[in-house]
Amino acid sequence: MSTSLRFKSVEDASSRKAVKVDIPSARPESYYGCQVFNRQKMFEYLPKETFEALVKAIDNKEALGRDVADDVAKGMMRWAVDNGARHYTHWFHPLTDGTAEKHDAFVEHDGKGGVIEKFSGKLLVQQEPDASSFPNGGIRNTFEARGYSAWDISSPAFILGGTLCIPTIFISYTGEALDYKTPLLRALNSVDKAGTRVARYFDPEVNHVTSNLGWEQEYFLVDEALYAARPDLVMTGRTLMGHESAKNQQLEDHYFGAIPSRVKAFMLDLEIECHKLGIPAKTRHNEVAPNQFELAPIFEETNLANDHNLLLMSLMDEVARRHNFRVLLHEKPFGGVNGSGKHNNWSLSTDRGVLLFGPGKTKEQNLQFITFVVNVMAAVHRHNALLKASIITATNAHRLGANEAPPAIISMFLGTQLSAILDEIEKNPSDDILALSGKEGLRLDVAQIPELMIDNTDRNRTSPFAFTGNRFEFRAVGSSANCASAMIALNAAVADQLNDFADKVDKAVASGTPLNEALLNEIKRLIGESKDIHFDGNGYSEEWKQEAARRGLDTETSAPLMYDAYLSDQSVEMFGRTGVFSKLELEARNEVKWEMYTKKVQIEARVLGDLAINHILPAATRYQSTLLDNVFKIKQLFKSDKADTIAAQDMKSIEEMSEHMAAIRSEVEEMVEARRQANRIECERTKAIAYHDTVVPRMETIRYHIDKLELMVDNEIWPLPKYRELLFVR
């Protein structure tokens, strides 16, 4: 890339003006969900009997009859066509962390040489998209490529870009899950049944327990022109090289600061699009790193929330381009500054309106609260390695363990008050100690400030799994991830634990033990068995890593090895009991995880090698030649001791550059050879381990030497936009 082109890109980016957003004159409530086939649209477009049957099936989690599906399809098509749609698609979540869609027009032959608009219940309920090129882990052979998508009635259809999108599952010809939604629905069904079983100890009228999710989506924005001038960003989503800017986040002035006007215009545009699609976007703010921001919605049922997050990630990219931005969802797009996560705030609630992780006002309510919290604690302890495996990827591995992110060790923060109560129950299991205070008033000695209501627990931002008052915050999930991966593991593990708890309580009650005594005895046992997962201290400290190992928690840091947790006997049995995964499905998914890890590192290594050899070294050589020419001219013209001293300074720079350049050439050669050796390995697990152990370290070494050269080479010659240009919106 020429110097003039690079600076022209920077200049163009600097002069961008905020794109004018067409703000609706009406308030959000007047257009919220206008592109969603929600219950209001169902009532308007469906016959009364069909509407009632569909709502009943959704609320009671029942199958919908094919006869009803025909009427739903007719009404859904009429609504879609009335709103400008010409096509429909089954929208599903393959094992790529993205979404998939194949569009078909609403047309059929009319028998007279023309076409009519038509959409049947058969097409709504089930289709065969084939989609055989998606990762499957060996479940599908090339010559057995049938795959089926089936309508998920619990997530409403929506219109996006003139196409009716119907949320669906995606399974193989033999019934195995090939997506994220299928096992997520299984896990949610399992935690519903197990949670209801336990909740009925306290309220026999409970019929369902719902898993709720509120994600917090962090992301970076960069100018589109600068993005295009960085091949590593284009190809991998992160900068594979780049020395940190003299100013980055150390002043902490970007966090919660005034939102730049261009970014605010983008955010407003995005919020409007979200609200049209029924995504309840609520919170927006600057994050810690420069150019880093966050969007968070109101809590929703987990399946719907997950659909909305995947839809949001697609929307973000489209809207950003309208504002001359590119969105970066990589967990660590820039070295030396904070990475991005997607905190999953998770809770359980009953159909009677009770938050199961919320303290109550009576002993009975608090016993229920303690029961569910302790069961979560036990599940997280038993399956801490699995939960870590559920969030680790080649990209999230760059973020976990860094100083701004949860460590690569799963622990659980409970807070002072709750910790004290659990300690007392362990010593003396009596319901007399179940006195939990709610929010308390705090009067500041400032006349103008009203009384503050203080929560009964603080937050611990170093904890990967923290109790935050009436929910748990799973902070370790990566910004580019499909939330379903973490939610499948968590809900399945908790469901299995709740069933085990109920089995033991029922047995004790059947033998004559009073219910509350049986509950407290089992709670006491679980507290004692799972206390090693409880840690309220600084999760970033080196001391905690040593302490966690002593406690027997999983401290593995290699992503390929973390995936082994899915295939442990404990995990296979748990997923089998809950009906979430068969052993075949788990084996297939692990094959996909290892393969995806290898491919992502492989792509990064190829891009880094190309940039190092074809961009960085030529630029460094050109500058080195300039210095050599300068040394020669100084010695020729001045011929003095002073001239030798001046020339010696340049010679020192030349020698240092030569050392870095030689190291880059050598490391690139070794990296390429390491890739060749790894690529010969047939076992996906062994290949992924080889990439982690032999390729990744060389990439880090190559980056180190390139970043040193960046500080030495003339800025006019350096071929790539630097962090000081990328990280500050102009």
Secondary structure, 3 states (H helix, E strand, C coil): CCHHHHHHHHHHHHCCCCCCCCCCCCCHHHHCCCCECCHHHHHHHCCHHHHHHHHHHHHCCCCCCHHHHHHHHHHHHHHHHHCCCCEEEEEECECCCCCECCEEECCEECCCCCEECCCCHHHHHEECCCCCCCCCCCCCCCCCCCEEEEECCCCCCEEECCEEEEEEEEEECCCCECECHHHHHHHHHHHHHHHHHHHCCCCCCCCCEEEEEEEEEEEEEEEHHHHHCCHHHHHHCCCCCCCCCCCCCCCCCCCCCCCCHHHHHHHHHHHHHHHHCCCCEEEEEECCCCCEEEEEECCEEHHHHHHHHHHHHHHHHHHHHHCCEEEECCCCCCCCCCCCEEEEEEEEEECCCCECCCCCCCHHHHHHHHHHHHHHHHHHHHCHHHHHHHHCCCCHHHCCCCCCCCCCCCCEECCHHHHHHHHHHHHCCCHHHCCCCCCEEECCCCCCCCCEEECCCCCCCCCCEEECCCCEEECCCECCCCHHHHHHHHHHHHHHHHHHHHHHHHHHHHCCCCHHHHHHHHHHHHHHHHHHHECCCCCCCHHHHHHHHHHCCCCCCCHHHHHHHHHCHHHHHHHHHHCCCCHHHHHHHHHHHHHHHHHHHHHHHHHHHHHHHHHHHHHHHHHHHHHHHHHHHHHHHHCCHHHHHHHHHHHHHHHHHHHHHHHHHHHHHHHHHHHHHHHCCCCHHHHHHHHHHHHHHHHHHHHHHHHHHHHHCCCCCCCCCCHHHHCCCC
